[in-house]
Amino acid sequence: MAAPSGEAGAGPRPAGSFSSADIRPGYPGASDCRDRHTARAPAILSVPPDTVRAVSAPPGSARPGARAQLSFDELGTPLRDVTFVVLDLETTGGSANNDAITEIGAVKVRGGEVLGELATLVDPGTGLPPNIVALTGITTAMVTGAPRLGEVLPALLEFLGGAVLVAHNAPFDAGFLRAACERHERAWPRPPVLCTARLARAVLSPAEAPSVRLGALARLFGTSTQPTHRALADARATVEVLHHLMERIGNLGVQSLEELLSLARESSAHRPPERVRRRRTLARDVPSAAGVYLFRGAREEVLYVGTSGDLRRRVRSYFTAGERRRRVREMVELAERVDTVVCAHALEAGVRELRLIAAHRPRYNRRSRNPGRAWWVAPTEEAFPRLSVVTAPRGQALGPFGSRRGAAEAVETLLDALPIRSCTQRIPARSPAASPCVLHELDRCRAPCAGLQSIESYAPGVHALRGLVTGADDAPLRLLADRVEQLAARERFESAARGRDRLAALASALARSQQLAALAALPEVVGARPDGRGGWELAVVRHGRLAAADVARRGTPPMPVVESVRGTAQTILPADGPLAGASAEEVNLVRRWLTTGGTRLVYSEPAWAEPARGAAAWEDWARRARPVPLGSPSEITLG
């Protein structure tokens, strides 16, 4: 096993070599199950939204005797507070439906302390098979006269109440217990179930533990109780195995029940490589709060930026079997540190993520790396404007489009509805003398290039374009819709379907463009959304960009908080462009937050409004205008 990054000068150790210096306990019973520990209440820290918390890769070995202090940030159940009931059942066979329980052994532990034991033989009501007698030493005579399962089950369920059920090969024991509840009409309590066999396979390397049978693990750890295929002895041995495994999980940064159960679910086939698992400690001090996380490499470069409503849970997921993406595994292996930015709420986290990705352009982020690489359709600035596909429009424009092809398709649709030239040559305002092209002969262009059309007669088409983009007039959309209906009436269904789909795409693009532009034009909007805990999430938006974020906690009058946030919000001046200088992704994210989830508008200057004749009125039409098999007139929806 190679030393993890950060262990300067540390050489490789043979498999199975483990000392107390390697233990990073997250469980009070890790080093010695007879120890007693008193947990102190952690301090409550107020972390400002702009604070970046660095979680560095620790040295390869912890200070002997060091204990990891849990904080209120860790909303999972600390292992020191978890009650485990370790169960072992002896049965007449392997089928929970057809075989019966012959012996029960259970040990209740918490924080390394044995709280109680339960043990009894059970009369199965039938003779025991010879192979079971040979294996366990339990004979038919021993169980005859013992309590029947129906008499024992209530006490066992009470003993189990509120605890985590632990067993070696837990599906077997839990399956028999669940079947017993069904047979005796008892409600199955659905406890969390932890399998020590699976936990051992997740924690121990195959070289150290070729077998995870209970007997093999008991020998590996040198337990004081050896398993004998008797229920109580096997349960006691399983308790010791559990505690020894707890010693190891501290090194993996596991400190809560939820993390322990997640670790145990990692199958051997998909278990992360050791070099990934060793990096779990990078997430050890990550808080359970909304915010942004940044994985950094050895040269402090940002490898990846992400956001989550629970930073701790999300960051930890990168080191589990559930994360199987090759690129992400590669990124985790390169990571040396995780930085976090705690945010007021999910909107602030989402905006910060977009800005950090744009600033650092992390190589493992696929989206949002180039916020300026959106495509727009805008008229050129010349005497006879034409439609152009650009990436940095200076005035009104239609977009953004995710690809140049999408923008080009919008241009084609617009040219079908507007009397605007499609040629790319620049036409002088005076004395144009070019020869008319074939489009003039087809009556699709009035040839301003040849002086056959004046600037004044060309202008209405440009005005119609600007009215369509701004939402002042939707006449071009109505013209295209009329053409679709005419084609359908003439039973030219294929052409009608193509026209319908192009119109639907254009209407959707126009509606999105007008909605974003309307928000970006506003000097200030303040929104408040219920936080689900009796308080309010607050956001100040200026020209489409988030200028400030905060939370008015339950019991706190929100308006003074609103005024305070407005007073300290960032000053944002509009810039050139259809979105006043804001990125389309940020404006879209902010708008979605303001218009969903019960958000209320607290303030808007001026009033937030979208054009009455804008393309939003066509959104329902566009949603219903779905692609259909060509030649199916009954499927064509026109309005």
C-alpha positions in Angstrom: 0.0 0.0 0.0 1.6 3.3 -1.1 1.7 6.2 1.3 -1.0 8.8 0.6 0.0 12.1 -0.8 1.4 14.3 1.9 3.5 11.6 3.7 6.9 13.0 2.9 9.5 10.4 3.1 7.1 7.6 4.1 7.9 4.4 2.5 5.5 1.5 1.6 4.2 -0.7 4.3 3.4 -4.4 4.0 -0.3 -5.3 3.8 -1.6 -5.9 7.3 0.9 -3.7 9.0 -1.2 -1.4 11.2 -0.4 0.4 14.4 -2.1 2.8 16.9 -0.5 5.7 15.1 -2.6 4.9 12.1 -5.9 5.2 14.0 -8.0 8.3 13.4 -10.9 7.3 15.7 -14.4 8.5 14.9 -15.9 6.1 17.4 -15.1 6.0 21.1 -14.8 2.3 21.2 -12.2 2.1 18.4 -9.0 1.5 20.3 -10.5 -0.3 23.3 -14.1 -1.3 23.6 -13.9 -1.0 27.4 -12.8 2.7 27.3 -15.1 5.4 28.6 -15.3 8.8 26.9 -17.3 11.9 27.7 -18.1 14.0 24.7 -18.0 17.8 25.1 -20.5 20.1 23.4 -18.8 21.7 20.4 -18.6 25.4 19.9 -21.1 27.0 17.5 -19.2 28.9 14.9 -20.7 31.6 12.7 -19.1 31.2 9.2 -19.6 34.3 6.9 -20.9 33.5 3.5 -17.6 34.6 1.9 -15.4 32.4 4.1 -13.5 29.7 2.2 -12.7 26.8 4.4 -9.6 24.7 3.4 -9.6 21.0 4.1 -6.1 19.8 3.4 -4.9 16.3 3.0 -3.6 15.3 6.5 -0.3 13.7 7.2 -0.2 10.0 6.8 -0.5 9.2 10.5 -2.5 10.8 13.2 -1.1 11.9 16.6 -1.5 8.8 18.9 -4.6 9.1 21.0 -6.0 12.0 19.0 -9.8 12.1 18.8 -11.8 13.7 16.1 -14.1 16.3 17.5 -17.6 16.4 15.9 -19.4 19.7 15.4 -22.9 20.8 14.8 -21.9 21.0 11.1 -22.0 17.2 11.0 -25.7 16.6 10.9 -25.3 12.8 10.7 -25.6 10.7 13.9 -22.1 10.6 15.5 -20.9 7.0 15.9 -20.3 7.6 19.6 -24.0 8.1 20.1 -25.2 5.1 18.0 -26.6 2.0 19.8 -25.8 -1.2 18.0 -27.5 -4.6 18.6 -25.2 -7.3 17.3 -27.4 -10.3 16.5 -26.6 -13.9 15.7 -29.2 -16.6 14.9 -28.7 -20.4 14.7 -31.3 -22.0 12.5 -32.4 -25.4 11.1 -31.3 -24.4 7.5 -30.8 -21.5 5.1 -34.3 -20.6 4.1 -36.1 -17.9 6.1 -39.5 -19.1 4.8 -39.0 -22.9 5.3 -36.5 -23.2 8.2 -36.7 -22.2 11.8 -34.7 -20.4 14.4 -33.1 -22.6 17.1 -31.0 -20.1 19.1 -30.8 -16.3 19.5 -27.8 -14.3 20.8 -27.8 -10.5 20.9 -25.4 -8.0 22.4 -26.3 -4.3 22.8 -23.3 -1.8 22.7 -22.9 1.9 22.5 -19.7 3.9 22.6 -17.7 0.7 23.2 -19.7 -0.2 26.3 -21.8 -3.4 26.5 -25.2 -2.4 27.6 -26.9 -5.8 27.7 -27.1 -9.2 26.3 -30.0 -11.5 25.3 -29.6 -15.2 24.7 -32.0 -18.1 24.5 -32.6 -21.4 22.8 -35.7 -21.6 20.7 -37.9 -24.7 20.2 -38.4 -24.9 16.4 -41.2 -27.5 16.9 -39.4 -30.0 14.8 -36.3 -32.2 15.0 -32.9 -30.7 14.0 -31.2 -32.0 10.9 -28.0 -34.1 11.6 -25.8 -31.6 9.7 -27.0 -28.7 11.9 -26.4 -30.8 15.0 -22.9 -31.5 13.8 -22.2 -27.8 13.0 -23.6 -26.1 16.1 -23.7 -28.8 18.7 -27.3 -28.0 19.4 -29.4 -31.1 19.7 -33.2 -31.8 19.5 -33.1 -32.6 23.2 -31.6 -29.2 24.0 -34.3 -27.2 22.3 -37.2 -29.4 23.4 -39.1 -27.5 26.1 -37.3 -24.2 25.2 -39.5 -21.1 24.6 -41.2 -21.0 21.2 -40.3 -18.2 18.8 -43.6 -16.4 19.4 -42.8 -16.1 23.1 -39.3 -14.8 22.5 -39.9 -12.5 19.6 -41.5 -9.6 21.6 -38.5 -9.4 24.0 -36.1 -9.5 21.1 -37.9 -6.7 19.3 -37.9 -4.6 22.4 -34.2 -5.3 22.9 -33.6 -4.1 19.3 -35.8 -1.0 19.6 -34.2 2.1 18.2 -30.9 0.4 17.6 -28.9 -0.4 14.5 -29.1 -4.1 13.7 -25.6 -5.6 13.2 -24.9 -9.1 12.0 -22.2 -11.0 10.2 -23.9 -11.8 6.8 -26.7 -9.6 7.9 -29.1 -10.4 5.1 -29.4 -13.9 6.5 -30.2 -12.9 10.1 -32.3 -9.9 9.2 -34.2 -12.1 6.7 -35.1 -14.7 9.4 -36.1 -12.0 11.8 -38.3 -10.3 9.2 -39.9 -13.6 8.3 -40.6 -14.3 12.0 -42.3 -10.9 12.4 -44.5 -11.7 9.4 -45.3 -15.2 10.7 -46.3 -13.9 14.1 -48.1 -10.8 12.8 -45.6 -8.4 14.3 -44.6 -5.1 12.6 -41.1 -5.3 11.2 -39.4 -2.3 12.8 -37.2 -1.6 9.8 -34.0 -0.9 11.7 -30.8 0.3 9.9 -28.9 -2.9 9.1 -25.1 -3.1 9.1 -23.3 -6.2 7.8 -19.9 -6.7 9.3 -18.9 -9.0 6.5 -19.5 -6.3 3.9 -18.0 -3.7 6.1 -14.8 -5.8 6.4 -14.6 -6.2 2.6 -15.0 -2.4 2.3 -12.3 -1.6 4.9 -9.8 -4.4 4.6 -7.7 -5.1 1.6 -7.9 -8.6 0.0 -4.2 -9.1 0.9 -4.9 -8.5 4.5 -8.1 -10.4 4.7 -8.4 -13.0 1.9 -11.6 -14.2 3.7 -14.2 -12.2 5.6 -15.8 -15.2 7.3 -16.3 -14.5 11.0 -13.8 -17.1 12.1 -11.1 -15.7 9.7 -11.7 -12.1 11.0 -11.7 -13.2 14.6 -8.3 -14.8 14.0 -7.0 -11.8 12.2 -7.9 -9.4 15.0 -7.2 -11.9 17.8 -10.6 -11.5 19.5 -11.0 -12.8 23.0 -14.1 -14.7 22.0 -13.9 -17.1 19.2 -17.0 -18.0 17.1 -18.3 -21.5 17.8 -21.5 -21.5 15.8 -23.4 -20.8 19.0 -25.5 -17.6 18.9 -24.2 -15.7 21.9 -20.5 -16.6 21.4 -20.8 -15.6 17.7 -22.5 -12.3 18.6 -19.8 -11.5 21.1 -17.1 -12.3 18.5 -18.9 -10.1 16.0 -18.9 -7.2 18.5 -15.1 -7.4 18.8 -14.8 -7.6 15.0 -17.0 -4.6 14.7 -14.9 -2.6 17.1 -11.7 -3.5 15.3 -13.2 -2.4 12.0 -14.2 0.8 13.7 -10.5 1.4 14.3 -9.9 1.4 10.6 -12.8 3.6 9.5 -11.4 6.7 11.3 -8.6 6.7 8.8 -11.3 7.0 6.1 -12.9 10.0 7.7 -16.0 8.1 8.7 -17.5 9.6 11.8 -21.3 9.2 11.5 -23.7 6.3 11.2 -24.8 7.5 7.7 -21.2 7.4 6.5 -20.7 4.0 8.1 -23.7 2.5 6.4 -22.7 4.0 3.1 -19.2 2.6 3.4 -20.6 -0.9 4.1 -22.7 -0.8 1.0 -19.6 -0.5 -1.2 -19.3 -3.7 -3.1 -15.9 -5.2 -3.7 -16.6 -5.0 -7.5 -17.1 -1.3 -7.4 -15.1 -0.3 -4.3 -13.0 2.8 -5.0 -9.3 2.2 -5.3 -7.2 2.5 -2.1 -5.7 5.8 -3.3 -9.2 7.2 -3.6 -10.5 5.8 -0.3 -7.5 7.2 1.5 -8.6 10.7 0.4 -11.8 10.5 2.3 -10.1 12.6 5.0 -10.3 15.5 2.6 -14.0 15.7 3.5 -13.5 15.3 7.2 -14.0 18.9 8.2 -16.4 19.9 5.4 -19.6 21.5 6.9 -23.1 20.2 6.4 -24.4 23.5 4.8 -25.4 24.9 1.5 -22.4 26.1 -0.5 -19.7 25.6 -3.1 -16.8 23.2 -3.0 -13.5 23.3 -4.9 -11.2 20.4 -5.4 -7.6 21.7 -5.7 -4.5 19.9 -7.0 -0.9 19.9 -5.9 -0.2 23.3 -7.5 -3.2 24.9 -5.9 -5.0 24.7 -9.3 -8.8 24.3 -9.2 -9.6 20.9 -10.6 -13.4 20.9 -10.1 -16.1 23.2 -8.7 -19.5 22.0 -7.6 -22.4 23.0 -5.4 -24.7 21.3 -2.9 -27.3 21.9 -0.3 -25.2 19.7 2.0 -21.5 20.1 1.3 -20.4 17.4 3.6 -22.6 14.7 2.2 -21.8 15.7 -1.4 -18.1 15.9 -1.0 -18.0 12.5 0.8 -19.9 10.9 -2.1 -16.9 11.3 -4.3 -15.0 8.8 -2.3 -17.7 6.0 -2.3 -18.6 3.2 -4.6 -21.5 5.2 -5.9 -19.1 7.5 -7.8 -18.1 5.5 -10.9 -17.4 8.2 -13.4 -13.9 7.7 -14.8 -13.1 11.5 -15.0 -14.3 12.1 -11.5 -12.2 9.2 -10.1 -9.2 10.7 -11.9 -9.9 14.1 -10.5 -10.2 12.8 -6.9 -6.9 11.0 -7.2 -5.2 14.3 -8.1 -6.9 16.3 -5.4 -4.8 17.5 -2.4 -7.3 19.9 -0.8 -11.0 20.7 -0.7 -12.0 24.3 -0.2 -15.6 25.2 0.7 -17.6 28.5 0.5 -20.6 28.4 2.8 -23.6 30.2 1.3 -26.8 31.6 2.7 -28.9 29.4 0.4 -29.0 27.4 -2.8 -29.3 30.4 -5.1 -26.2 32.0 -3.8 -24.4 28.6 -4.0 -25.5 28.2 -7.6 -24.4 31.7 -8.6 -21.0 31.4 -6.9 -20.5 28.1 -8.7 -21.1 29.7 -12.1 -18.7 32.5 -11.3 -16.0 30.3 -9.9 -16.1 28.0 -12.9 -15.9 31.0 -15.2 -13.0 32.4 -13.3 -10.9 29.2 -12.9 -12.1 27.2 -15.9 -11.4 23.9 -14.1 -10.4 21.1 -16.4 -12.8 18.6 -14.9 -15.9 20.8 -15.2 -17.7 20.3 -18.5 -20.3 23.0 -18.4 -20.2 26.7 -17.6 -16.5 27.0 -18.4 -17.1 29.5 -21.2 -20.1 31.7 -20.2 -19.3 34.1 -23.1 -19.4 31.3 -25.7 -23.2 31.6 -26.3 -24.5 32.5 -29.7 -26.9 35.3 -30.5 -28.8 36.5 -33.6 -28.5 40.3 -34.1 -28.9 42.8 -36.9 -25.8 44.2 -38.4 -25.1 48.0 -38.1 -25.2 49.2 -41.7 -27.6 50.9 -44.0 -29.3 47.7 -45.0 -29.0 45.5 -41.9 -28.9 41.7 -42.2 -29.1 38.9 -39.6 -25.8 37.9 -38.2 -24.8 35.1 -35.7 -22.4 36.6 -33.1 -21.0 35.8 -29.7 -20.8 39.3 -28.2 -23.8 41.5 -29.3 -23.7 45.1 -28.3 -27.4 45.8 -28.5 -30.7 44.0 -28.8 -30.3 40.4 -29.9 -32.1 37.1 -29.9 -30.5 34.4 -27.8 -28.6 32.9 -26.2 -28.3 29.7 -28.2 -26.2 26.8 -27.1 -24.7 26.2 -30.5 -24.0 28.2 -33.7 -26.2 25.7 -35.6 -29.2 26.5 -33.4 -28.7 30.2 -34.0 -28.3 29.6 -37.8 -31.6 27.7 -37.8 -33.3 30.6 -36.1 -31.9 32.9 -38.8 -33.4 30.7 -41.5 -36.8 30.8 -39.8 -36.7 34.6 -39.4 -35.9 35.1 -43.0 -39.0 33.2 -44.0 -41.1 35.7 -42.0 -39.2 39.0 -42.5 -38.3 40.9 -45.7 -34.6 41.1 -44.8 -31.8 40.2 -47.1 -29.8 37.0 -46.6 -26.7 37.9 -48.5 -23.5 38.7 -46.5 -22.0 41.5 -48.6 -21.9 45.0 -47.2 -24.2 47.4 -49.2 -23.2 51.0 -49.4 -25.8 53.6 -48.4 -25.3 55.5 -51.7 -25.1 54.2 -55.2 -25.2 50.4 -54.7 -24.3 48.9 -58.1 -24.1 45.1 -57.6 -26.0 42.7 -59.9 -29.2 41.2 -58.4 -28.8 37.6 -57.3 -31.1 34.6 -57.9 -33.2 35.4 -54.8 -34.4 38.6 -56.6 -35.5 36.5 -59.6 -37.4 34.2 -57.2 -39.1 37.3 -55.7 -37.5 36.6 -52.3 -35.4 39.7 -52.2 -35.9 43.2 -53.6 -32.2 43.6 -54.4 -31.1 46.6 -52.4 -27.6 45.7 -53.5 -28.5 46.8 -57.0 -30.2 50.0 -55.9 -33.7 48.5 -56.6 -34.8 49.1 -52.9 -34.3 52.3 -50.9 -33.3 52.5 -47.3 -36.7 53.8 -46.4 -38.6 50.9 -48.0 -36.1 48.4 -46.4 -36.6 49.8 -42.9 -40.0 48.2 -42.1 -38.5 44.7 -42.1 -35.8 45.8 -39.7 -38.4 47.5 -37.4 -40.4 44.2 -37.5 -37.3 42.3 -36.5 -36.6 44.6 -33.6 -40.3 44.5 -32.5 -40.2 40.7 -32.6 -37.0 40.5 -30.5 -38.2 42.9 -27.9 -41.7 41.5 -27.7 -43.4 44.6 -29.1 -45.0 42.7 -32.0 -45.5 39.0 -32.7 -46.8 39.5 -36.3 -44.0 37.5 -37.8 -44.9 34.5 -35.6 -48.5 34.8 -36.6 -47.5 34.8 -40.3 -45.5 31.6 -39.8 -48.4 30.0 -38.0 -50.8 30.9 -40.8 -48.4 29.3 -43.3 -48.3 26.1 -41.3 -52.1 26.0 -41.3 -52.3 26.6 -45.0 -49.9 23.8 -45.7 -51.9 21.4 -43.5 -55.1 22.5 -45.2 -53.5 21.6 -48.6 -52.5 18.2 -47.1 -48.8 19.0 -47.4 -48.3 17.5 -44.0 -44.5 17.0 -44.2 -43.9 20.6 -45.0 -46.4 21.6 -42.3 -44.7 19.5 -39.7 -41.3 21.0 -40.6 -42.7 24.5 -40.4 -44.4 23.8 -37.1 -41.2 22.5 -35.5 -39.2 25.5 -36.7 -41.8 27.9 -35.5 -42.0 26.2 -32.1 -38.2 26.4 -31.7 -38.1 30.1 -32.7 -41.0 30.9 -30.3 -39.2 29.1 -27.4 -36.0 30.9 -28.1 -37.7 34.3 -28.3 -39.7 33.7 -25.1 -36.5 32.8 -23.2 -34.6 35.7 -24.6 -37.3 38.2 -23.7 -37.7 36.8 -20.2 -34.0 37.1 -19.5 -33.7 40.6 -21.0 -36.7 41.8 -18.9 -35.0 40.8 -15.7 -31.5 42.1 -16.7 -33.0 45.5 -17.4 -34.2 46.0 -13.8 -31.9 48.0 -11.6 -33.1 46.1 -8.5 -35.4 43.2 -7.5 -35.6 41.8 -4.0 -37.1 38.3 -3.6 -37.9 36.2 -0.5 -38.5 32.5 -0.4 -39.7 30.4 2.5 -36.7 28.3 3.8 -38.9 25.5 5.1 -38.0 26.2 8.7 -40.1 29.2 9.4 -37.6 31.7 8.0 -37.0 33.4 4.7 -34.2 33.2 2.1 -33.5 36.6 0.7 -31.9 37.7 -2.5 -31.1 41.1 -4.0 -30.8 41.1 -7.8 -29.4 44.0 -9.8 -29.5 43.9 -13.6 -29.9 40.1 -13.6 -27.0 39.4 -11.2 -27.1 38.4 -7.6 -25.9 41.3 -5.6 -26.5 40.0 -2.0 -28.0 37.0 -0.2 -29.0 36.3 3.3 -31.5 34.5 5.5 -34.1 35.9 8.0 -34.3 33.2 10.6 -37.5 32.0 12.1 -38.7 34.5 14.7 -36.7 37.4 13.1 -38.7 40.2 11.5 -37.7 39.9 7.8 -38.0 43.5 6.6 -35.2 44.9 8.7 -33.0 42.1 7.4 -34.2 43.0 3.8 -33.2 46.6 4.3 -29.8 45.7 5.8 -29.1 43.3 2.8 -30.1 46.0 0.3 -27.9 48.5 2.0 -24.8 46.3 1.8 -25.5 44.7 -1.6 -23.0 45.0 -4.4 -23.3 48.0 -6.8 -23.9 46.7 -10.3 -23.9 49.0 -13.3 -25.4 47.8 -16.6 -23.0 47.1 -19.4 -23.6 46.9 -23.2 -25.4 43.8 -24.5 -28.8 42.3 -24.4 -28.4 41.2 -20.8 -26.7 44.3 -19.5 -23.4 42.5 -19.1 -24.7 39.6 -17.1 -24.1 36.0 -18.1 -27.1 34.2 -19.5 -26.6 31.3 -17.1 -26.7 33.5 -14.1 -29.7 35.5 -15.2 -31.6 32.2 -16.0 -30.7 30.8 -12.6 -31.8 33.9 -10.8 -35.0 34.1 -12.7 -35.9 30.5 -12.0 -35.4 31.1 -8.3 -37.5 34.3 -8.4 -40.4 32.6 -10.3 -40.6 29.2 -8.5 -40.7 27.7 -5.1 -43.1 30.2 -3.5 -40.8 33.1 -3.9 -42.4 36.5 -3.2 -41.3 39.8 -4.7 -40.5 42.2 -1.9 -39.3 45.1 -4.1 -38.8 45.9 -7.8 -37.7 49.1 -9.3 -39.3 49.7 -11.7 -42.0 47.1 -11.8 -40.9 43.8 -13.2 -42.9 43.2 -16.4 -42.5 41.2 -19.6 -43.9 42.3 -23.0 -47.6 41.7 -23.4 -47.1 40.7 -27.1 -44.0 38.8 -26.5 -43.3 35.2 -27.4 -44.3 33.9 -23.9 -47.9 33.8 -25.2 -46.7 31.2 -27.7 -45.0 28.9 -25.1 -48.1 26.7 -24.7 -48.3 26.4 -28.5 -44.7 25.5 -28.7 -45.1 22.8 -26.0 -48.0 21.3 -27.8 -46.2 21.4 -31.2 -44.3 18.2 -30.7 -42.5 16.3 -33.5 -44.6 13.6 -35.1 -44.1 10.9 -37.7 -44.2 12.5 -41.1 -47.4 12.0 -43.0 -49.6 11.7 -39.9 -52.1 14.6 -40.2 -54.1 13.6 -37.1 -51.0 14.3 -35.0 -50.3 17.8 -36.2 -51.3 20.4 -33.6 -51.7 23.9 -35.0 -53.2 25.8 -32.1 
